[in-house]
Amino acid sequence: MMNELLLLGVFDRFQKEEVYSIQDYRQLLWEYQEYEAEILIQIAVLSFEDDDIDDALESLKKARNIYEELGFEEKLADVLSLIGDIYLNIGEKGNALKCYRECMELYSSTDSSFKDDVLNKIKDLEAELSGTQVMPTDDKVEEVEEVEIPSDAEIKTEDDFDQIFEKLDEVINLLEESGAYSSYLKTEKSLESVKEAYDLASDLGDKKSQGILLLIMGDKTLGKKITKKSMEYFNNALNIFVEINYPQGEAISHLFIGVVSFVLGDIENINFNFRKAIEIFRSLKDSYAESIAIELMNTIYET
C-alpha cells in the first residue's frame, strides 16, 4: 500500500522544501474526502448493476457520512436520493420514503433539478403506504378544489410566526390520545423530560406513543425556531404513523411539516402537506380537524 501511494505521488508535497500551513493540510484532506465520496458513489453504482445491493448501500452510506462531515448539503441530498432509489427497487418502501423525506428537506434550500422528481416519489409512496390512493369521484374532485391554494397567494412573513405557533397546541390536541400526554405539552416541561418518555416508549415498543412524543418534541423545538431539528422530529413521527397505519397521526404530522416548510420558505412543501392533511381528515370524516387545518392554512396565507 505504501508503495502504491508513493507511485501516485501522494507524499510528493511532503518532500518539497515549501512549508505548508495547517489550513493547507486541512484543504488537502477536504479534497481527498470529497474525492473518496465520489469514488464510493461510483462503486455503489457498479455494485448495484451487479446486483450486489448490500455493497451498494454500504458504499452510499459511507459517502453520506463524508458529505455530512463536510457539510455538503446538496451532495448529501443526492446520495440520500440514491439510497432511497435502491430501497424502493428492493421493495423497502418505508426506508425509501424516509430517505426521500430527508433528501427533500435538504433540497428545500437549493435549486436542484431533482427536487420535483423526489417530491413526486414522496407523494406516490405516502399515498401507497397510507392506503389513501383511490380513484377520485366527481365529488372528491370538487373537495380537492375547495382547498386549492392560489398560485399568487401571498405568504406571510416570519414576523407572523408567533401567531401561527399559538395554534399549534390545538393541532396536537386533535389526537385522540392527547389527554394522556397533556403534561408534556406544558411549557415548564423540558425537552429532556419528553425525550426520557420517548426512550421509555421505545424500550416498550410502543410505536404510537413514540410518534406522539416526537410530535411534542418537534412542537417544542419549533417554538424555539430550531427548524431543522423540528422537521426531523416531525418526519420521524410521520414515518412511524405510516408504519403503524395511524392516519390521524399522519395528518397531524403533515400539518406540522407544512408549518416548518413555511418557516423555511418552501411554498411547494407547504401546499403539499396541508392538502395531504386535509384529504386525510376528510377521509376520516373529521370535520373539526379539517376546519382547524384550513384555519391554520389561512393564517399562513393572505387570500
KASULBEL-V669980 format. One record per residue. RES is the residue in one letter. SS is DSSP state (H for helix, E for strand, L for the rest). OMEGA is omega in radians with two decimals (none if undefined). NEAR is the number of other ideal C-beta (glycine too) atoms within 12 Angstrom. Layout:
res->RES ss->SS omega->OMEGA near->NEAR
res->RES ss->SS omega->OMEGA near->NEAR
This chain:
res->M ss->L omega->3.13 near->8
res->M ss->H omega->3.12 near->9
res->N ss->H omega->3.13 near->9
res->E ss->H omega->3.12 near->10
res->L ss->H omega->3.13 near->13
res->L ss->H omega->3.12 near->13
res->L ss->H omega->3.13 near->11
res->L ss->H omega->3.13 near->13
res->G ss->L omega->-3.09 near->12
res->V ss->L omega->-3.05 near->18
res->F ss->L omega->-3.09 near->15
res->D ss->H omega->-3.07 near->13
res->R ss->H omega->3.13 near->16
res->F ss->H omega->-3.12 near->16
res->Q ss->H omega->-3.14 near->11
res->K ss->L omega->-3.10 near->11
res->E ss->L omega->-3.13 near->7
res->E ss->L omega->3.10 near->10
res->V ss->L omega->-3.13 near->10
res->Y ss->L omega->-3.14 near->16
res->S ss->L omega->3.07 near->10
res->I ss->H omega->-3.14 near->10
res->Q ss->H omega->3.09 near->10
res->D ss->H omega->-3.13 near->16
res->Y ss->H omega->3.10 near->15
res->R ss->H omega->3.09 near->14
res->Q ss->H omega->3.11 near->16
res->L ss->H omega->3.13 near->20
res->L ss->H omega->3.13 near->18
res->W ss->H omega->3.13 near->20
res->E ss->H omega->3.13 near->18
res->Y ss->H omega->3.14 near->19
res->Q ss->H omega->3.12 near->25
res->E ss->H omega->3.13 near->23
res->Y ss->H omega->3.11 near->19
res->E ss->H omega->3.14 near->22
res->A ss->H omega->3.13 near->32
res->E ss->H omega->3.10 near->25
res->I ss->H omega->3.12 near->19
res->L ss->H omega->3.11 near->31
res->I ss->H omega->3.10 near->31
res->Q ss->H omega->3.08 near->19
res->I ss->H omega->-3.14 near->24
res->A ss->H omega->3.13 near->32
res->V ss->H omega->3.14 near->22
res->L ss->H omega->3.13 near->16
res->S ss->H omega->3.12 near->22
res->F ss->H omega->3.11 near->26
res->E ss->H omega->3.10 near->15
res->D ss->L omega->-3.14 near->13
res->D ss->L omega->3.06 near->13
res->D ss->L omega->-3.01 near->18
res->I ss->H omega->-3.10 near->23
res->D ss->H omega->-3.14 near->16
res->D ss->H omega->3.13 near->21
res->A ss->H omega->3.14 near->31
res->L ss->H omega->3.13 near->31
res->E ss->H omega->-3.14 near->20
res->S ss->H omega->3.14 near->31
res->L ss->H omega->3.13 near->38
res->K ss->H omega->3.06 near->28
res->K ss->H omega->3.10 near->25
res->A ss->H omega->3.10 near->35
res->R ss->H omega->-3.14 near->33
res->N ss->H omega->3.13 near->21
res->I ss->H omega->-3.13 near->29
res->Y ss->H omega->3.06 near->32
res->E ss->H omega->-3.13 near->21
res->E ss->H omega->-3.12 near->18
res->L ss->H omega->-3.12 near->26
res->G ss->L omega->3.13 near->14
res->F ss->L omega->-2.98 near->24
res->E ss->H omega->-3.10 near->23
res->E ss->H omega->3.09 near->23
res->K ss->H omega->3.06 near->31
res->L ss->H omega->3.10 near->34
res->A ss->H omega->3.11 near->34
res->D ss->H omega->-3.13 near->33
res->V ss->H omega->3.11 near->38
res->L ss->H omega->3.10 near->42
res->S ss->H omega->3.10 near->37
res->L ss->H omega->3.10 near->36
res->I ss->H omega->3.10 near->40
res->G ss->H omega->3.12 near->36
res->D ss->H omega->3.14 near->32
res->I ss->H omega->3.11 near->33
res->Y ss->H omega->3.13 near->29
res->L ss->H omega->-3.13 near->27
res->N ss->H omega->-3.10 near->20
res->I ss->L omega->3.03 near->20
res->G ss->L omega->3.11 near->13
res->E ss->L omega->-2.97 near->21
res->K ss->H omega->3.10 near->27
res->G ss->H omega->3.10 near->28
res->N ss->H omega->3.11 near->27
res->A ss->H omega->-3.13 near->34
res->L ss->H omega->3.12 near->38
res->K ss->H omega->3.13 near->32
res->C ss->H omega->-3.13 near->37
res->Y ss->H omega->3.13 near->40
res->R ss->H omega->3.10 near->43
res->E ss->H omega->3.12 near->33
res->C ss->H omega->-3.10 near->38
res->M ss->H omega->3.11 near->42
res->E ss->H omega->3.13 near->38
res->L ss->H omega->-3.14 near->35
res->Y ss->H omega->-3.05 near->34
res->S ss->L omega->-3.12 near->35
res->S ss->L omega->-3.12 near->22
res->T ss->L omega->3.07 near->22
res->D ss->L omega->-3.08 near->11
res->S ss->L omega->3.11 near->23
res->S ss->L omega->-3.13 near->13
res->F ss->L omega->-3.02 near->26
res->K ss->H omega->-3.11 near->28
res->D ss->H omega->-3.14 near->17
res->D ss->H omega->3.14 near->21
res->V ss->H omega->3.13 near->38
res->L ss->H omega->3.11 near->29
res->N ss->H omega->3.10 near->18
res->K ss->H omega->3.11 near->31
res->I ss->H omega->-3.13 near->42
res->K ss->H omega->-3.10 near->29
res->D ss->H omega->-3.11 near->21
res->L ss->H omega->3.13 near->34
res->E ss->H omega->3.11 near->40
res->A ss->H omega->-3.12 near->27
res->E ss->H omega->-3.07 near->20
res->L ss->H omega->-3.13 near->32
res->S ss->H omega->3.11 near->36
res->G ss->L omega->-3.10 near->16
res->T ss->L omega->-3.12 near->30
res->Q ss->L omega->-3.13 near->17
res->V ss->L omega->3.07 near->13
res->M ss->L omega->-3.06 near->9
res->P ss->L omega->2.99 near->17
res->T ss->L omega->3.10 near->10
res->D ss->H omega->3.12 near->10
res->D ss->H omega->-3.12 near->11
res->K ss->H omega->3.11 near->17
res->V ss->H omega->3.12 near->14
res->E ss->H omega->-3.14 near->13
res->E ss->H omega->-3.14 near->22
res->V ss->H omega->-3.14 near->20
res->E ss->H omega->3.14 near->15
res->E ss->H omega->-3.13 near->17
res->V ss->L omega->3.12 near->30
res->E ss->L omega->3.13 near->19
res->I ss->L omega->-3.10 near->29
res->P ss->L omega->-3.08 near->16
res->S ss->L omega->-3.14 near->11
res->D ss->L omega->3.12 near->10
res->A ss->L omega->-3.11 near->19
res->E ss->E omega->-3.13 near->14
res->I ss->E omega->3.13 near->31
res->K ss->L omega->3.12 near->25
res->T ss->L omega->-3.12 near->15
res->E ss->H omega->3.07 near->19
res->D ss->H omega->-3.14 near->10
res->D ss->H omega->-3.05 near->20
res->F ss->H omega->-3.11 near->26
res->D ss->H omega->3.12 near->17
res->Q ss->H omega->3.12 near->19
res->I ss->H omega->-3.08 near->35
res->F ss->H omega->3.13 near->31
res->E ss->L omega->-3.10 near->17
res->K ss->L omega->-3.02 near->28
res->L ss->H omega->3.07 near->38
res->D ss->H omega->3.07 near->28
res->E ss->H omega->-3.11 near->24
res->V ss->H omega->3.13 near->42
res->I ss->H omega->-3.13 near->41
res->N ss->L omega->3.06 near->25
res->L ss->L omega->3.12 near->38
res->L ss->L omega->3.14 near->37
res->E ss->L omega->-3.06 near->19
res->E ss->L omega->-3.01 near->24
res->S ss->H omega->-3.12 near->27
res->G ss->H omega->-3.12 near->14
res->A ss->H omega->-3.09 near->20
res->Y ss->H omega->-3.04 near->32
res->S ss->H omega->-3.11 near->16
res->S ss->H omega->-3.13 near->17
res->Y ss->H omega->3.14 near->33
res->L ss->H omega->-3.11 near->30
res->K ss->L omega->-3.04 near->15
res->T ss->L omega->-3.11 near->15
res->E ss->L omega->3.09 near->11
res->K ss->L omega->-3.10 near->22
res->S ss->L omega->3.07 near->18
res->L ss->H omega->-3.13 near->28
res->E ss->H omega->3.14 near->13
res->S ss->H omega->3.10 near->21
res->V ss->H omega->3.10 near->31
res->K ss->H omega->3.12 near->24
res->E ss->H omega->3.11 near->17
res->A ss->H omega->3.11 near->28
res->Y ss->H omega->3.13 near->32
res->D ss->H omega->3.11 near->18
res->L ss->H omega->3.11 near->16
res->A ss->H omega->3.12 near->27
res->S ss->H omega->3.12 near->20
res->D ss->H omega->-3.12 near->12
res->L ss->H omega->-3.11 near->14
res->G ss->L omega->-3.11 near->12
res->D ss->L omega->-3.03 near->21
res->K ss->H omega->-3.10 near->24
res->K ss->H omega->3.10 near->29
res->S ss->H omega->3.10 near->32
res->Q ss->H omega->-3.13 near->33
res->G ss->H omega->-3.13 near->40
res->I ss->H omega->3.14 near->43
res->L ss->H omega->3.05 near->41
res->L ss->H omega->3.08 near->43
res->L ss->H omega->-3.14 near->50
res->I ss->H omega->3.09 near->45
res->M ss->H omega->3.10 near->40
res->G ss->H omega->3.11 near->40
res->D ss->H omega->-3.12 near->43
res->K ss->H omega->3.14 near->35
res->T ss->H omega->3.09 near->29
res->L ss->H omega->3.09 near->38
res->G ss->H omega->3.09 near->29
res->K ss->L omega->3.13 near->19
res->K ss->L omega->3.00 near->21
res->I ss->L omega->-2.87 near->19
res->T ss->H omega->-3.09 near->30
res->K ss->H omega->3.12 near->24
res->K ss->H omega->3.12 near->24
res->S ss->H omega->3.09 near->36
res->M ss->H omega->3.11 near->38
res->E ss->H omega->3.12 near->26
res->Y ss->H omega->-3.08 near->36
res->F ss->H omega->3.09 near->46
res->N ss->H omega->3.11 near->40
res->N ss->H omega->3.09 near->35
res->A ss->H omega->3.13 near->44
res->L ss->H omega->3.12 near->47
res->N ss->H omega->-3.14 near->36
res->I ss->H omega->-3.10 near->34
res->F ss->H omega->3.05 near->38
res->V ss->H omega->-3.12 near->37
res->E ss->H omega->-3.08 near->24
res->I ss->L omega->3.12 near->24
res->N ss->L omega->3.12 near->19
res->Y ss->L omega->-3.00 near->31
res->P ss->H omega->3.12 near->34
res->Q ss->H omega->3.09 near->37
res->G ss->H omega->3.11 near->43
res->E ss->H omega->-3.10 near->43
res->A ss->H omega->-3.12 near->41
res->I ss->H omega->3.07 near->48
res->S ss->H omega->3.12 near->43
res->H ss->H omega->3.12 near->46
res->L ss->H omega->3.14 near->49
res->F ss->H omega->3.12 near->54
res->I ss->H omega->3.08 near->46
res->G ss->H omega->3.13 near->42
res->V ss->H omega->3.11 near->45
res->V ss->H omega->3.10 near->45
res->S ss->H omega->3.06 near->39
res->F ss->H omega->-3.14 near->41
res->V ss->H omega->-3.13 near->38
res->L ss->H omega->3.14 near->30
res->G ss->L omega->-3.11 near->19
res->D ss->L omega->-3.02 near->28
res->I ss->H omega->-3.11 near->25
res->E ss->H omega->3.14 near->27
res->N ss->H omega->3.05 near->36
res->I ss->H omega->-3.10 near->34
res->N ss->H omega->-3.08 near->29
res->F ss->H omega->-3.03 near->33
res->N ss->H omega->3.09 near->45
res->F ss->H omega->3.10 near->41
res->R ss->H omega->-3.13 near->33
res->K ss->H omega->3.14 near->39
res->A ss->H omega->-3.11 near->45
res->I ss->H omega->3.11 near->38
res->E ss->H omega->-3.14 near->35
res->I ss->H omega->3.12 near->38
res->F ss->H omega->3.12 near->35
res->R ss->H omega->3.12 near->30
res->S ss->H omega->3.10 near->27
res->L ss->L omega->-3.09 near->25
res->K ss->L omega->3.13 near->13
res->D ss->L omega->-3.05 near->23
res->S ss->H omega->-3.14 near->16
res->Y ss->H omega->3.12 near->18
res->A ss->H omega->3.12 near->35
res->E ss->H omega->-3.13 near->29
res->S ss->H omega->3.10 near->21
res->I ss->H omega->3.14 near->29
res->A ss->H omega->-3.14 near->39
res->I ss->H omega->3.11 near->30
res->E ss->H omega->3.12 near->24
res->L ss->H omega->3.12 near->37
res->M ss->H omega->-3.14 near->40
res->N ss->H omega->3.09 near->23
res->T ss->H omega->-3.14 near->30
res->I ss->H omega->-3.06 near->37
res->Y ss->E omega->2.95 near->27
res->E ss->E omega->-3.13 near->15
res->T ss->L omega->none near->16
